[in-house]
Amino acid sequence: MKLSGNKILITGGASGIGLGLTERFLLENNTVIICGRRESVLQEVAQKYPSVITKVCDLSEESERQELFDWISENHSDLNVLINNAGIQQWMSVSDTDFFEKAKSEIDTNIQAPLHLTSLFIKLYSLDTIINVTSGLAFVPLTKVPVYSATKAFFHSFTLSLRQELKGKNIEVIEMIPPALNTDLGGKGLHDTAPPVSDFINAVFQQLKEEKNELTFGFSEQMANAGSQDLKNVFARMNSN
């Protein structure tokens, strides 16, 4: 993937990892479009970075995903990079009375949305790169976030298949695999002791310069390269309480 001169759509680009990617891609002289549900948050980013293009969109809704693609096709048909970053994480147990409702919302956003967007955006003749943001929990689940972990395992598997399938279309598929970072994913304060997003962004951009298609950092690098017994040992340690 070239690092400058792109027109990029980053879903969930106004906060967390998405904001970190937005800032860095702007620094690398790219045109960046971000979408998200909260107009106020998008406006805050646009005020700080006037060149950012924003679009309000609830990716959990099929009709809004279609509307997003139609808007891009009409106004930004030269878009060449799709970054499927938006995701939600909910701490829950299968015995919770609202478990299924929470699970469904995670599946809608973490699985259905990026699959639908991928199937839409490969119709753009200009598209040459897809970046899917998964998680170190794709390799070893945290039982406090059972559905989130499962959605990321699904998305990791799909990304491997997608990379192979799109070779014939000359569309590069890159998997970005973050560990827990100091963001509000899952709730404020849950990840305050985790590494900063900036360290992760610096690491993955170095890997992009090295033309790698699996981008890892810290815990996610260890899990992506771990053997089956190592993964079992980590699972036991992570979920001992």
N, C-alpha and C positions, 0 to 999 in steps of 0.2 A: 504494500500500500504506500502510495506517495503521501507525504505528510503535509504538503501545502498545495494550494490551488484547488481544493475540493469544495463542493457544496454538500453539506452534511446535515442530515436530520438526526437529532439525538432525542429519543423519547425520555421523558423524565429528566430533561436537561437543566432544570432550574435549581436542583438541590443535590447534595451528596456527591456520589461519583459522577453523575450526569453533569453537575455544575463544574466539577473539576475537569472533565473532558471538554466542556464548553470553553472554559477559560484557556486551556492549553491549545485547543485547535484554533482559537482566535489568535493566540500568540504566534502560531505557526502559519498565519496568513491564509486562513480558510474562511469561507462563508458558512455560518452556523445557523441552523433553524432548530428551535427547541419547542417541544410541546409538553403540556401537562394539564392537570385538572384545575389548578388554582391560578386564576388570572392575576391575583395580587402578587403572587410569587414570581410569575413570569414578568410582570411589569417591573419588579425590583431588579431583576437581572438586566432587562432592557435599559433601565435608567443607568445602571452601572456600565453596561456595554451597549452603546447605542447601535452598533452594527448588527447585533443579534436580532434575528427575525423570530417572532413568537406566534404560537397558535394554541388556543385553548382547545383541549381535546380530552375527553374521558375515554381512555383506551380500553376500559372494561366493556364499553358499548360497541357492538358491531357496527351500528350505523355511523358512529362518530369516527371509527377507524376508516370506513369507506369514504366519509366526507373529508378526512385528512388527506387521503390519497388523491381524491379528486382535486382538492385545493392545490396540492403539490404539483399534480399533472398540469394544471392550468397555469399556475404562477411560477413554478420552479421546475420545469421539465428537464433542466440540466442537472438535477440532483444526482450525485453519483455515489454517495455513501449513506447507508442506513445503519444506525446504531440502535439496536434493541436493548435499551438499558432499563426502562421503567419496570419496577417490580415492587411488591409489597410483602412484608413479613409480619406474621402475627404469632405471638406466643400463645399456645393453646394446648388443650388436651382433648383426646377423642371423647372423653366423658363430659366435656362442657356442653351445656344445653344448646349453645349457639355454634357448636363445632362445625356443622355442615354449612351454615351460612358463611362463616369465616373461611372455610376451606374453598367454597365455591368462588368467593371473591378473589382468593389467591390464584386459583386455577384460571379464572377469567383474565386476570392481569398478567400473570407470569407465564402462562402457556398459550391460551387462545389468542391473546393480543399479538405477541410476536409472530406466531404462526400465520395469522391472518395478514399482518403487515408484510411479512416476507412474501407471501403468495401474491400480494398486490404489487409491491414495489419492484419485483423482478420483471414486471411488464415495462418498466422504464428502460428505454434503450441506453440511456446514459449510465445506469447503475453498474458499478464495477466492484463494489466492496460492501459486504455485510459484516458488522461486528455484533456478536451476541454476547451479552454480559451474563455469565452464569455465577458460580460460587464454588468456593472450596467445599461447601456442604453438599455439592453434587457427588462427591466421592465418599464422604463419610457423614451421615446425618446427625444433626443435633435434635434429640427427641423433644426438646421444648418448642421446636419449630418444625413439627413433623411434615406438614404439607408444603411449607416453603422448601425444605430440603428435598422433598420428592419432586417438586416442580423444577428445581434446578438440576436434578439428576436427569429428568426428562429432557430439559433444554440442552444439556450437555450432549446427550445421546443424539438428539435431533440435529445439533450443530455438526456432529461428525458425519452424519448422513448427508446433510445439506452441502457440506464442503465437497464431498465426492460427487454429488449430483450436479452441482453448478460448475464443475470444471469445464464441461463442454460449452457453457455459456460465457466463459471467461469472467466469472464473478468470483472474486476472492472471498472466502469465508474465514473470519478470524474469531476465535473465542477468547474473551477477556474473563479471567477467573479471579475475582478478588477474594481475599480473606475478609474476616470481620474488620471493619475500619471505623474510625471515629465519625460516624454519621448518626442520624436519627432513625435509621432503618429499624423497624420493630418497636420504636418508642424512644423518647428522649432519655438520655442517660444510660441506656443499656450498653453502649459501646464506647463510653468515655475514655476507657483505658486502652482502647485499640489504637493501632498506628494511624497517623493522619492521612487523609485522602491524598495530599500533595506527594507523600512518599510513594504511594501506589502509582499515581499518575506519572511521576518521573521514571519509575521502573518500567512501566508498560510502554512508554514512549521510546525508551532505549531499546526495548525488545522489538518494537515496530521498525526502528531504524535498522535492526539486524534482520528484518524480514521474517520474523517468527509469526506463526499463525495461532499459537497458544500462549497467551500472556498471563504470567503468574507472578505471585509475590508472597514471600513469607510462608505462612501456613498453607496457602493454596498451592504453592510450588511443591512443598513437601507432600501434600496429598495427591497431587497429580502424578507424582513419581513414585508413590509408595506401593509396596507389594501387598498382597491380600492379607497376610498376617499382620503387617504394620497397620493396615486400615482397621483390622479387628481390635488391635491394641488401643489405637487412638479412639475408636468408638467407645470402648469400655471406659477409658479415662474421661472422655467428654461427658458421658452420660451416667456417671457413677452415683450422682446424688439424685 
